[in-house]
Amino acid sequence: MSGDGPRTVRAGGRTVEIHRPGKVLFPGGGDTGEYTKGDLVDYHLAVAPYMLPHLRGRPLMLDRRPDGVDGPSFMQKNTPDHYPEWITRAEVAKEGGTVTHTVCDSAATLLYLVDQASITLHRWLSRTGPPRSRPRSGGGSPLGQPDRLVFDLDPSVDDFETVREAARLLGELLDELKLPSALMTTGSRGLHVIVPLTGRHDADEVRVFAREVADTLAGAHPDRLTTAARKKDRGDRLYLDVQRNAYAQTAVAPCTVRALPGAPVAVPVSWEQLDDPALHARRWTVANAVEQVRSDPWAGLLSRGRSLAPARRRLAGLR
C-alpha cells in the first residue's frame, strides 16, 4: 500500500477515516517484513469478529507509537477529548480523581485506535458491568471482580522450551483443580495461561489464589520455576508472574499486535499446539495470524467461568 491519501473503511455501520495508510509503522529488515498502518487496518478488519469478544466492556491501556515502533512511545489510559463521541468510555476511580479509559466495543472503534497508531491493546481482566444472568456478591464495582485469571510465563532468557515445560506443568495442576484453562502466545517471549472465572470474586481474592497456585507449582519445581518478583532473585528460572491479577492491572489482549520487529501477534492456541516444535512466542505476525485466529482454538471455553471456592479446597488438599 502506498501514498498518504486518507482511506475510508466501513465497519459495523460506521465509516472510519484512516489517515496516511501508507505510513510505515514496522520498518523491515533482516528476517522481518515491513508493515504499514494500512496493513494493520486489514489485519484488524479480518480478526475483529474474534478479537472483540475479548475487548467488549473492558477498559484499555493503549501502547501508542505515532512514528512507528522505532519512534517514541507512550502508554495511554485517559481518553483524549477529540475521540469521537460514539466510542465507549469507562470512568474509573483513582487516587485523587478518575481516569476515563477507552473501551473497544465495536470494529469501528478498533480501526479508529489503529488509525491513532495504538499498536498494542492492554485490557483489564474485568468488565464495566456483569452479564445480567450473573449476580454479583459484595456490592462492589464490577470492575473490581475479574472474570479472567492470568498466569504470565516469563522466561529469564529467550528460551521457549522452558516456557513450554512450565505451561505443561501449570496445565496439569489446573486440571487437578478442575479449572479450565486456555493458552495464548504473548508475541514477545512467553505464554499466558488464562482461566475463566464467574466474576463473583474480588481482585484481591483472585490475586491471592493465583499466587497460591504459582507458589505450589514453584515449590514442587524449585530448580525450574520461581515466583520471585526481583530479577536478581530468579537466576535462570522461569518467573510465574501473577501480578496482572491485581486491581487495575492489565494484560495484552488476544489477537493484539506487539510493538516489536516483524509485528508479532498475541495469538490464542490450543493445548495440543503446545507440542508443535514450530510453536514459539512470536510464531505469528500480522502476515500469517489470521488463519490461526479464525481456527478459534478457544471456542466456547472462556464462556464457562468457574468459581474459585472448590478449586481453593482442592489446592489446600494438595498443599
C-alpha positions as a Markdown table, in Angstrom:
| # | Residue | x | y | z |
|---|---|---|---|---|
| 1 | Met | 0.0 | 0.0 | 0.0 |
| 2 | Ser | 1.4 | 3.4 | -1.0 |
| 3 | Gly | 0.5 | 7.0 | -0.8 |
| 4 | Asp | -0.6 | 9.3 | 2.0 |
| 5 | Gly | -4.1 | 10.0 | 1.0 |
| 6 | Pro | -6.8 | 9.0 | 3.5 |
| 7 | Arg | -8.6 | 5.7 | 3.2 |
| 8 | Thr | -12.2 | 5.3 | 4.3 |
| 9 | Val | -13.2 | 1.9 | 5.8 |
| 10 | Arg | -16.8 | 0.8 | 6.6 |
| 11 | Ala | -17.0 | -1.2 | 9.8 |
| 12 | Gly | -20.1 | -2.1 | 11.8 |
| 13 | Gly | -22.3 | 0.5 | 10.2 |
| 14 | Arg | -19.8 | 3.3 | 10.7 |
| 15 | Thr | -17.2 | 4.8 | 8.3 |
| 16 | Val | -13.7 | 5.3 | 9.8 |
| 17 | Glu | -11.2 | 7.5 | 8.0 |
| 18 | Ile | -7.6 | 6.1 | 8.1 |
| 19 | His | -5.0 | 8.8 | 7.8 |
| 20 | Arg | -1.8 | 8.1 | 6.0 |
| 21 | Pro | -2.4 | 4.4 | 5.4 |
| 22 | Gly | 0.9 | 4.0 | 3.7 |
| 23 | Lys | 2.8 | 5.2 | 6.8 |
| 24 | Val | 5.3 | 2.5 | 7.8 |
| 25 | Leu | 4.8 | 1.5 | 11.4 |
| 26 | Phe | 7.1 | -1.6 | 11.4 |
| 27 | Pro | 10.2 | -1.0 | 9.3 |
| 28 | Gly | 11.5 | -4.1 | 7.6 |
| 29 | Gly | 15.0 | -5.5 | 7.9 |
| 30 | Gly | 16.8 | -8.8 | 8.3 |
| 31 | Asp | 14.2 | -11.6 | 8.6 |
| 32 | Thr | 11.3 | -9.2 | 9.4 |
| 33 | Gly | 8.8 | -7.7 | 7.0 |
| 34 | Glu | 7.7 | -4.1 | 6.6 |
| 35 | Tyr | 4.2 | -3.2 | 7.7 |
| 36 | Thr | 2.2 | -0.1 | 7.2 |
| 37 | Lys | -0.8 | 1.4 | 9.0 |
| 38 | Gly | -2.9 | 0.1 | 6.2 |
| 39 | Asp | -1.6 | -3.4 | 6.8 |
| 40 | Leu | -2.7 | -3.2 | 10.4 |
| 41 | Val | -6.1 | -2.0 | 9.3 |
| 42 | Asp | -6.5 | -5.0 | 7.1 |
| 43 | Tyr | -5.4 | -7.4 | 9.8 |
| 44 | His | -7.7 | -5.9 | 12.4 |
| 45 | Leu | -10.7 | -6.0 | 10.0 |
| 46 | Ala | -10.0 | -9.7 | 9.5 |
| 47 | Val | -9.7 | -10.6 | 13.2 |
| 48 | Ala | -12.3 | -8.2 | 14.6 |
| 49 | Pro | -15.1 | -10.9 | 15.0 |
| 50 | Tyr | -12.7 | -13.0 | 17.1 |
| 51 | Met | -10.9 | -10.2 | 18.9 |
| 52 | Leu | -13.9 | -8.0 | 20.0 |
| 53 | Pro | -15.5 | -10.6 | 22.4 |
| 54 | His | -12.2 | -10.3 | 24.4 |
| 55 | Leu | -12.4 | -6.5 | 24.5 |
| 56 | Arg | -16.0 | -5.5 | 25.0 |
| 57 | Gly | -16.7 | -3.9 | 28.3 |
| 58 | Arg | -13.1 | -3.8 | 29.3 |
| 59 | Pro | -11.1 | -0.6 | 30.0 |
| 60 | Leu | -8.0 | -0.4 | 27.9 |
| 61 | Met | -4.4 | 0.9 | 28.2 |
| 62 | Leu | -3.0 | 1.7 | 24.8 |
| 63 | Asp | 0.6 | 1.4 | 23.6 |
| 64 | Arg | 0.7 | 4.2 | 21.0 |
| 65 | Arg | 3.6 | 4.6 | 18.5 |
| 66 | Pro | 2.7 | 7.6 | 16.3 |
| 67 | Asp | 6.1 | 7.5 | 14.5 |
| 68 | Gly | 6.2 | 3.7 | 14.3 |
| 69 | Val | 7.8 | 1.1 | 16.6 |
| 70 | Asp | 11.2 | 2.7 | 16.3 |
| 71 | Gly | 9.9 | 6.1 | 17.4 |
| 72 | Pro | 8.8 | 7.5 | 20.8 |
| 73 | Ser | 6.1 | 5.6 | 22.6 |
| 74 | Phe | 3.6 | 6.3 | 25.3 |
| 75 | Met | 1.1 | 4.4 | 27.3 |
| 76 | Gln | -2.4 | 6.0 | 27.2 |
| 77 | Lys | -5.0 | 5.4 | 29.8 |
| 78 | Asn | -7.1 | 8.5 | 29.6 |
| 79 | Thr | -9.3 | 9.0 | 26.5 |
| 80 | Pro | -8.5 | 12.3 | 24.7 |
| 81 | Asp | -11.3 | 14.8 | 24.2 |
| 82 | His | -11.0 | 14.6 | 20.4 |
| 83 | Tyr | -12.0 | 10.9 | 20.3 |
| 84 | Pro | -15.5 | 10.5 | 18.6 |
| 85 | Glu | -18.5 | 10.5 | 20.9 |
| 86 | Trp | -19.6 | 7.1 | 19.7 |
| 87 | Ile | -16.5 | 5.5 | 21.3 |
| 88 | Thr | -17.4 | 3.9 | 24.6 |
| 89 | Arg | -15.7 | 5.2 | 27.7 |
| 90 | Ala | -15.3 | 3.9 | 31.3 |
| 91 | Glu | -14.7 | 6.4 | 34.1 |
| 92 | Val | -12.6 | 4.6 | 36.8 |
| 93 | Ala | -11.8 | 6.0 | 40.2 |
| 94 | Lys | -8.2 | 6.6 | 41.1 |
| 95 | Glu | -6.4 | 8.3 | 44.0 |
| 96 | Gly | -7.3 | 11.9 | 43.7 |
| 97 | Gly | -9.7 | 11.7 | 40.8 |
| 98 | Thr | -10.8 | 9.5 | 37.9 |
| 99 | Val | -9.4 | 8.1 | 34.7 |
| 100 | Thr | -11.7 | 7.8 | 31.6 |
| 101 | His | -10.5 | 4.7 | 29.8 |
| 102 | Thr | -11.3 | 3.8 | 26.2 |
| 103 | Val | -13.5 | 0.7 | 25.8 |
| 104 | Cys | -13.4 | -1.1 | 22.4 |
| 105 | Asp | -16.9 | -2.3 | 21.9 |
| 106 | Ser | -17.0 | -2.2 | 18.1 |
| 107 | Ala | -15.0 | -2.9 | 14.9 |
| 108 | Ala | -15.2 | 0.9 | 14.2 |
| 109 | Thr | -13.5 | 1.7 | 17.5 |
| 110 | Leu | -10.8 | -1.0 | 16.8 |
| 111 | Leu | -10.0 | 0.7 | 13.5 |
| 112 | Tyr | -10.1 | 4.2 | 15.0 |
| 113 | Leu | -7.5 | 3.0 | 17.5 |
| 114 | Val | -5.3 | 1.6 | 14.7 |
| 115 | Asp | -5.6 | 5.0 | 13.0 |
| 116 | Gln | -4.3 | 6.6 | 16.2 |
| 117 | Ala | -1.3 | 4.2 | 16.0 |
| 118 | Ser | -2.4 | 2.2 | 19.0 |
| 119 | Ile | -0.2 | -0.8 | 18.3 |
| 120 | Thr | -0.9 | -3.0 | 21.4 |
| 121 | Leu | -4.1 | -3.1 | 23.4 |
| 122 | His | -3.8 | -4.0 | 27.0 |
| 123 | Arg | -7.1 | -4.9 | 28.6 |
| 124 | Trp | -8.5 | -5.1 | 32.1 |
| 125 | Leu | -9.4 | -8.6 | 33.4 |
| 126 | Ser | -12.8 | -7.3 | 34.5 |
| 127 | Arg | -15.7 | -5.6 | 32.7 |
| 128 | Thr | -17.6 | -2.4 | 33.3 |
| 129 | Gly | -20.7 | -4.4 | 34.0 |
| 130 | Pro | -21.6 | -8.0 | 34.7 |
| 131 | Pro | -23.9 | -10.2 | 32.5 |
| 132 | Arg | -27.5 | -9.9 | 33.6 |
| 133 | Ser | -27.6 | -13.6 | 34.4 |
| 134 | Arg | -24.6 | -13.3 | 36.8 |
| 135 | Pro | -25.3 | -11.8 | 40.2 |
| 136 | Arg | -22.5 | -10.0 | 42.0 |
| 137 | Ser | -21.7 | -10.5 | 45.6 |
| 138 | Gly | -20.4 | -7.9 | 48.0 |
| 139 | Gly | -21.9 | -4.9 | 46.3 |
| 140 | Gly | -18.6 | -3.7 | 44.9 |
| 141 | Ser | -17.9 | -2.4 | 41.4 |
| 142 | Pro | -17.9 | -5.0 | 38.7 |
| 143 | Leu | -14.5 | -3.6 | 37.7 |
| 144 | Gly | -13.2 | -5.0 | 41.0 |
| 145 | Gln | -14.4 | -8.5 | 40.1 |
| 146 | Pro | -12.4 | -10.1 | 37.3 |
| 147 | Asp | -13.8 | -12.8 | 35.1 |
| 148 | Arg | -10.3 | -13.8 | 33.9 |
| 149 | Leu | -7.3 | -15.0 | 35.8 |
| 150 | Val | -3.9 | -14.8 | 34.0 |
| 151 | Phe | -0.6 | -16.6 | 34.6 |
| 152 | Asp | 2.2 | -14.9 | 32.7 |
| 153 | Leu | 5.0 | -17.4 | 32.0 |
| 154 | Asp | 8.1 | -15.2 | 31.7 |
| 155 | Pro | 11.4 | -16.9 | 30.9 |
| 156 | Ser | 14.6 | -15.4 | 32.3 |
| 157 | Val | 16.3 | -16.0 | 29.0 |
| 158 | Asp | 14.7 | -16.2 | 25.5 |
| 159 | Asp | 14.2 | -20.0 | 25.7 |
| 160 | Phe | 10.8 | -21.2 | 24.7 |
| 161 | Glu | 11.4 | -24.8 | 25.7 |
| 162 | Thr | 11.4 | -23.6 | 29.4 |
| 163 | Val | 8.1 | -21.9 | 28.7 |
| 164 | Arg | 6.6 | -25.0 | 27.0 |
| 165 | Glu | 7.6 | -27.1 | 30.0 |
| 166 | Ala | 6.2 | -24.6 | 32.6 |
| 167 | Ala | 2.9 | -24.4 | 30.6 |
| 168 | Arg | 2.5 | -28.2 | 30.7 |
| 169 | Leu | 3.2 | -28.3 | 34.5 |
| 170 | Leu | 0.7 | -25.5 | 35.1 |
| 171 | Gly | -1.9 | -27.0 | 32.9 |
| 172 | Glu | -1.7 | -30.3 | 34.8 |
| 173 | Leu | -2.1 | -28.5 | 38.1 |
| 174 | Leu | -5.1 | -26.6 | 36.9 |
| 175 | Asp | -6.6 | -29.9 | 35.6 |
| 176 | Glu | -6.2 | -31.3 | 39.1 |
| 177 | Leu | -8.0 | -28.2 | 40.5 |
| 178 | Lys | -10.7 | -28.8 | 37.9 |
| 179 | Leu | -10.3 | -25.4 | 36.4 |
| 180 | Pro | -10.5 | -25.0 | 32.6 |
| 181 | Ser | -7.6 | -23.0 | 31.0 |
| 182 | Ala | -6.6 | -21.6 | 27.7 |
| 183 | Leu | -3.2 | -20.8 | 26.2 |
| 184 | Met | -2.0 | -17.7 | 24.3 |
| 185 | Thr | 1.3 | -16.7 | 22.8 |
| 186 | Thr | 2.3 | -13.3 | 24.1 |
| 187 | Gly | 4.0 | -12.2 | 20.9 |
| 188 | Ser | 7.1 | -11.5 | 23.0 |
| 189 | Arg | 8.9 | -14.3 | 24.9 |
| 190 | Gly | 6.4 | -16.3 | 26.8 |
| 191 | Leu | 2.8 | -17.6 | 27.1 |
| 192 | His | -0.2 | -16.6 | 29.0 |
| 193 | Val | -2.4 | -19.3 | 30.7 |
| 194 | Ile | -5.9 | -17.9 | 31.2 |
| 195 | Val | -8.6 | -19.3 | 33.5 |
| 196 | Pro | -12.2 | -18.1 | 33.0 |
| 197 | Leu | -14.0 | -17.0 | 36.3 |
| 198 | Thr | -17.6 | -16.3 | 37.2 |
| 199 | Gly | -16.8 | -12.7 | 38.2 |
| 200 | Arg | -18.1 | -13.2 | 41.7 |
| 201 | His | -14.7 | -12.9 | 43.4 |
| 202 | Asp | -12.9 | -9.6 | 44.0 |
| 203 | Ala | -9.5 | -8.9 | 42.6 |
| 204 | Asp | -7.7 | -9.5 | 45.9 |
| 205 | Glu | -9.2 | -13.0 | 46.2 |
| 206 | Val | -8.2 | -13.8 | 42.6 |
| 207 | Arg | -4.7 | -12.5 | 43.0 |
| 208 | Val | -4.1 | -14.4 | 46.3 |
| 209 | Phe | -5.4 | -17.6 | 44.7 |
| 210 | Ala | -3.2 | -17.2 | 41.6 |
| 211 | Arg | -0.2 | -16.6 | 43.9 |
| 212 | Glu | -1.0 | -19.8 | 45.9 |
| 213 | Val | -1.2 | -21.8 | 42.7 |
| 214 | Ala | 2.1 | -20.3 | 41.5 |
| 215 | Asp | 3.8 | -20.9 | 44.8 |
| 216 | Thr | 2.6 | -24.5 | 44.9 |
| 217 | Leu | 4.0 | -25.2 | 41.4 |
| 218 | Ala | 7.3 | -23.4 | 42.1 |
| 219 | Gly | 7.6 | -25.2 | 45.4 |
| 220 | Ala | 7.3 | -28.5 | 43.5 |
| 221 | His | 9.9 | -27.5 | 40.9 |
| 222 | Pro | 12.2 | -25.0 | 42.7 |
| 223 | Asp | 15.1 | -25.6 | 40.2 |
| 224 | Arg | 13.0 | -24.5 | 37.2 |
| 225 | Leu | 10.2 | -22.2 | 38.4 |
| 226 | Thr | 10.0 | -19.1 | 40.7 |
| 227 | Thr | 7.6 | -16.5 | 42.0 |
| 228 | Ala | 10.4 | -14.1 | 42.9 |
| 229 | Ala | 9.4 | -10.6 | 41.7 |
| 230 | Arg | 13.0 | -9.3 | 41.6 |
| 231 | Lys | 15.0 | -10.4 | 38.6 |
| 232 | Lys | 18.2 | -10.8 | 40.7 |
| 233 | Asp | 16.4 | -13.5 | 42.8 |
| 234 | Arg | 15.3 | -15.6 | 39.8 |
| 235 | Gly | 18.6 | -16.8 | 38.4 |
| 236 | Asp | 17.8 | -18.8 | 35.2 |
| 237 | Arg | 14.4 | -20.0 | 36.4 |
| 238 | Leu | 11.1 | -19.1 | 34.7 |
| 239 | Tyr | 9.0 | -16.5 | 36.5 |
| 240 | Leu | 5.4 | -17.4 | 37.2 |
| 241 | Asp | 4.0 | -13.8 | 37.1 |
| 242 | Val | 0.6 | -13.3 | 38.7 |
| 243 | Gln | 0.8 | -9.6 | 39.3 |
| 244 | Arg | -1.6 | -8.9 | 36.3 |
| 245 | Asn | -4.4 | -10.1 | 38.5 |
| 246 | Ala | -4.2 | -7.2 | 40.9 |
| 247 | Tyr | -6.9 | -4.5 | 40.6 |
| 248 | Ala | -6.5 | -2.1 | 37.7 |
| 249 | Gln | -3.7 | -4.1 | 36.2 |
| 250 | Thr | -3.9 | -5.2 | 32.5 |
| 251 | Ala | -2.8 | -8.0 | 30.2 |
| 252 | Val | -2.2 | -7.9 | 26.5 |
| 253 | Ala | -5.4 | -8.7 | 24.6 |
| 254 | Pro | -5.9 | -11.8 | 22.4 |
| 255 | Cys | -5.1 | -11.0 | 18.8 |
| 256 | Thr | -3.3 | -7.8 | 19.6 |
| 257 | Val | -0.1 | -6.8 | 17.8 |
| 258 | Arg | 3.1 | -6.2 | 19.8 |
| 259 | Ala | 5.4 | -3.3 | 19.2 |
| 260 | Leu | 8.3 | -5.5 | 18.2 |
| 261 | Pro | 10.2 | -6.1 | 14.9 |
| 262 | Gly | 8.1 | -8.1 | 12.5 |
| 263 | Ala | 4.8 | -7.2 | 14.1 |
| 264 | Pro | 4.3 | -10.4 | 16.1 |
| 265 | Val | 0.8 | -11.1 | 17.5 |
| 266 | Ala | -0.5 | -12.5 | 20.8 |
| 267 | Val | -2.5 | -15.4 | 19.4 |
| 268 | Pro | -4.8 | -18.0 | 21.1 |
| 269 | Val | -3.5 | -21.5 | 20.7 |
| 270 | Ser | -4.8 | -24.9 | 21.8 |
| 271 | Trp | -3.2 | -27.1 | 24.3 |
| 272 | Glu | -2.5 | -29.6 | 21.5 |
| 273 | Gln | -0.4 | -27.0 | 19.7 |
| 274 | Leu | 1.9 | -26.8 | 22.7 |
| 275 | Asp | 3.6 | -29.9 | 21.4 |
| 276 | Asp | 4.2 | -28.4 | 17.9 |
| 277 | Pro | 8.0 | -27.9 | 17.5 |
| 278 | Ala | 7.3 | -24.8 | 15.4 |
| 279 | Leu | 5.5 | -23.0 | 18.3 |
| 280 | His | 7.1 | -20.1 | 19.9 |
| 281 | Ala | 6.0 | -16.8 | 21.4 |
| 282 | Arg | 6.4 | -14.9 | 18.1 |
| 283 | Arg | 5.2 | -17.7 | 15.9 |
| 284 | Trp | 2.5 | -15.5 | 14.3 |
| 285 | Thr | 2.6 | -12.0 | 12.9 |
| 286 | Val | 0.1 | -9.7 | 11.1 |
| 287 | Ala | 1.1 | -11.5 | 7.9 |
| 288 | Asn | 0.1 | -15.0 | 9.0 |
| 289 | Ala | -2.0 | -14.9 | 12.2 |
| 290 | Val | -5.5 | -14.6 | 10.6 |
| 291 | Glu | -5.8 | -18.3 | 9.8 |
| 292 | Gln | -4.8 | -19.3 | 13.3 |
| 293 | Val | -7.2 | -16.8 | 14.9 |
| 294 | Arg | -10.1 | -17.9 | 12.7 |
| 295 | Ser | -9.5 | -21.5 | 13.8 |
| 296 | Asp | -10.8 | -20.3 | 17.1 |
| 297 | Pro | -8.9 | -22.6 | 19.4 |
| 298 | Trp | -10.7 | -21.2 | 22.5 |
| 299 | Ala | -14.2 | -21.8 | 21.1 |
| 300 | Gly | -16.7 | -21.9 | 24.0 |
| 301 | Leu | -14.0 | -22.4 | 26.6 |
| 302 | Leu | -13.8 | -18.9 | 28.1 |
| 303 | Ser | -17.6 | -18.6 | 28.4 |
| 304 | Arg | -17.6 | -21.4 | 31.1 |
| 305 | Gly | -16.4 | -19.3 | 34.1 |
| 306 | Arg | -15.7 | -21.1 | 37.3 |
| 307 | Ser | -15.9 | -20.3 | 41.0 |
| 308 | Leu | -12.7 | -20.4 | 42.9 |
| 309 | Ala | -14.2 | -21.9 | 46.0 |
| 310 | Pro | -14.0 | -25.6 | 45.0 |
| 311 | Ala | -10.5 | -25.1 | 43.5 |
| 312 | Arg | -9.3 | -23.4 | 46.7 |
| 313 | Arg | -10.4 | -26.5 | 48.7 |
| 314 | Arg | -8.6 | -28.8 | 46.2 |
| 315 | Leu | -5.5 | -26.7 | 46.3 |
| 316 | Ala | -5.4 | -26.7 | 50.1 |
| 317 | Gly | -5.5 | -30.5 | 50.0 |
| 318 | Leu | -2.6 | -30.6 | 47.6 |
| 319 | Arg | -0.6 | -28.1 | 49.7 |
